[in-house]
Amino acid sequence: MKALMRALSLLALGLLLVGVAWWRSVANAEALQKRADAKVQQAVTHVWAGELVLALTELAVVLEEAPQHLGALKVQTCVLMELGALDEAARTVARLRALAPEQPEIVVLAELVEQRRQVLAPGWREALIEAWNRAGRPDLRDANGFPEPLPDLKSFVDKVWERSQSMEVRFTAALADKASDAQQQWLAAHVSELEDRDLLLAAHDYFRSRSGEDALAEVRHQAREVVRRKLDALPSETGASEGPLLLLLGESSQEAPLTREDIQALERIAALPHFRRTSLAHAGAAAKRRLESTGITPRPSLLFQAAAVSLSLDATLHLKKRVEATKERLSTEERIRLGQVLFALGERTVAGSALVDHFAGLNQMQQGAELMDDKAKLAQVARDYEHARAMLQAVSSLPRGESWPLPSVVREFVQASLDDEWKSLNALIAP
């Protein structure tokens, strides 16, 4: 009996030791995985800093310890393409396809390598679009994606804040990225220093009231009052309707019906040749100049964000709600008259190159066509909406922003969007 008990005790001890060893091996494997993942993130950080050789060095260490690390192989393929080492990139992506042949981003990446290896290689943007088409236009939103860079220790706004006291520069940084409450308060306190009409229009939109509880509600209101006074003091705008529309609507209640005088003023505004006096391209160039004056080179996505957010739609949205509060009070003739105004304003808005302007303009055109009860115009707007939604669906299926560590691709996509976003995105659905 004692011998049996001793044997059972030894067996239990053996099982315990095996269990401890197994748990240790699992813990070691997890630790190795975390270390490898961190090194790959560091490599991606090097990529966006332009330190491609350092990125390859980090990746080589990871792949020596973990030859099948998918994230490291994906990033290595991208870095090799950036360096022009296309044969090596082809060998790396072949390893990826052998390990995970069904991952859609790997299929697109392989096609991209092939596009770049052509004798007459297309530009980066065109190459990615063609690769995506050849891969069957997969939706990459739910794909496994690529490793991200290490989190920034300081926000972009904080970095700019440290290097510049200029209201224009700091405000541009806040358009590009999120500013803290304290930084927003500083901007509100110094908004009177803005002189550029386009930035004043952007500031009026930036300081609009927020839904829900807002600790800065009064600060925003006061800032908008300052902006309105400065805009009102500028020479009258004769070429674009954005500013006059904002000044007409002011801080009026969105539930307030439009008066007869308002509609007459809207007719004069709708006759102006353009909706905006600026463009995405101009806004992007101005934002780049201001931000780079600090010695900081903003990432392409931040530059585009600064340009796009500066295009105010505050007055357009305000007008839509004022019209809704007005239409039931109008006679048939008055409804048609107001509808013509809205349709004309919408046509001016969609003539811009920004995608957001197209959707806002189509919304105005639809509201105008409904007031006129014009079936032909409603059908036209419906077709245009369908086309715009197809573009939005296509661009949503592609890698977003800097999610792929391919700076050349991102730069070309952003520049094409700044030059003419509508034309750039239209290429995604062109036959």
Salt bridges, closest charged atoms under 4 A:
ASP37 OD1 - HIS69 NE2 2.77
GLU51 OE1 - HIS46 ND1 2.67
GLU58 OE1 - LYS39 NZ 3.84
GLU65 OE1 - ARG35 NH2 3.33
ASP87 OD1 - ARG117 NH2 2.83
GLU105 OE2 - LYS74 NZ 2.68
GLU114 OE2 - ARG117 NH1 3.49
GLU126 OE2 - ARG125 NH1 3.39
GLU130 OE2 - ARG134 NE 3.09
ASP139 OD2 - ARG141 NH2 2.54
GLU162 OE2 - LYS154 NZ 2.51
GLU168 OE1 - ARG290 NE 3.47
GLU193 OE2 - HIS190 NE2 3.94
GLU195 OE2 - LYS230 NZ 3.32
ASP198 OD1 - ARG277 NH1 3.01
ASP205 OD1 - ARG208 NH1 3.40
ASP214 OD2 - ARG220 NE 2.73
GLU237 OE1 - ARG197 NE 3.62
GLU237 OE1 - ARG277 NE 3.25
GLU242 OE2 - ARG276 NH1 2.88
GLU251 OE2 - HIS204 NE2 3.39
GLU251 OE2 - ARG224 NE 3.03
ASP262 OD2 - ARG322 NH2 3.25
GLU267 OE2 - ARG337 NE 2.73
GLU292 OE2 - LYS288 NZ 3.23
ASP314 OD2 - HIS204 ND1 3.38
ASP314 OD2 - ARG224 NH1 3.07
GLU324 OE1 - LYS327 NZ 2.98
ASP357 OD1 - ARG276 NH2 2.74
ASP373 OD1 - LYS375 NZ 2.87
ASP374 OD2 - LYS377 NZ 3.62
GLU402 OE1 - ARG299 NH1 3.77
